[in-house]
């Protein structure tokens, strides 16, 4: 009996909150080129997902945060969440000062601060990022910003 195997890739995403806003990037590359998404990307060899999350946030937006300030929101592993294949993402939340400035970098065509409720209220994000933001909002509403 042979078992089917599939390659699973690991990514990390960041819900970066500034006051009542969330940081979104405009994707510069497919899939979803031109669409808004959370900052994030691949977990590189030798990295933890937390390290990758902090690195991707810095590379894509210029926002620098200490790894220990990232709060785990959840693991997203729905088999069809990415058109490129099987991707499992670990999502973290970071809260930054209200005067934090973000600038596009790496594969982000642009960055913007958007009202935190917008993805829940119908703003469609790439991948399953609207669900990730909704989960973070739920956690914030409970007053739970610890792991």
N, C-alpha and C positions, 0 to 999 in steps of 0.2 A: 504494500500500500504506500503510495507516495503522497506527500502532503504538499499542497501549494504554498509557496512563500511569496511575500511581497517585500519590496524595499520600503522601509519607513524612514522618513526624514524628520529631524527634530528642529523646531523653530522656537523662538521666544518673542512675545509681543508685550508692549508696555502701554498701559493706560496712564498717561501723564496728566495729572490734574493740577490746574492753576485756578484757585478760587472756584467758580462754578463752571469752568471750561475744561475741555479735554483737548489735548494736542493731537491733530491729525496731519498726516502727510498726503500729498498727492503723489501717487505712484508714477515713477518715470519709466517703468518697464512692465512688459506683460508678465503674468496675467494681470488684468485690471489696470493697465496703463491709463493714467488720467483719472482714476477713481481715488476717492479718499480711503485711507486705511490708518490703522494704528502703526506707530513706529515698531519695527521688528524685523526679524530675519533669521537666518540659519544659525544654529549652534555649531561653532567650529570645533574641530578635533581638539581635545584637551580642555574644553570649556564646560562649565556648568551652564544650565539654562539661565541662572541668575546673572552670571558673568556676561553671557551673550546679550541678555536684555539690556543691561547697563551700557554695553558697547554699542549695540544697535541704536539705542536712543541717542547716544552721543554722536554716532556717525551720521544718522539721518536728520538730526535736528540741532545739533550743537548743545543740547541740554545735558549737563554732566550731573550724574547722581551716584551716590555711593551704593554699592551692591546691597549693603545691609539695610538701606532705606526702601528697598523694593519689597512689597507685600504680595504674597502669592494670592492670585484670584482663582485660578483653576487650570485644569488641563483640558484641552480641546482636541478631540481625536475622532470626530465623525469621519468615516472613511471618504466621504465625498466633499470635504470642506475646501479642497484645493484642486483646481483643474489639472495641475501638473502631476498629480499622483497622491500617494498617501503621506500626509504631513500631520505630525502631532505637535501642537504648540502649547507651551507653558506660558500663561499670561500673568503678568505682575502689574501692580499699581504703584505709582510714585506720586507723591504730592510735593509740589515745588512752590516757591515764593510767588506772590502775585505780580512781581516785577520781572519774572523770568522771561527772557527773550529766546525765541527759537529761530533758527535759520536753516534753510534747506541744505542738505549735504548728501553725499553718497548717492543712493538711487532715488532720493526724494526730489521731485520736480518743484515742489512748493510745500510750505507748512502753514498751518493755520490753527488758531485757538477757536474752538467751536463750543457753544453752550453744551454742557454735559448731557442734558436731556435730549438733544437733537437726534442722536441715533435711535433712541427709544421712540421719539415722536415722528419717525418716518424718514430720517436722513439715512439713505442706504450706504453702507460701507462695504468695501471689498471683503471677500472671504466670509467668515462668520464674525467679523469684528463688531457688528451691531450687537450681537448676543454677548460678546465679551464685555462691551461697555455697559450693557444692561445688568450683567452680573456684578460689575464693579459698583454701579449705581445702587443696586440692592444692598450690597455690603456697606456702602457709605450711609445709606438710609438707616441701617441697623446700628450705625455708630461703631462698626467693627473695622478698624484699620490695622489690626495686628494679625499675625499668622496663628 
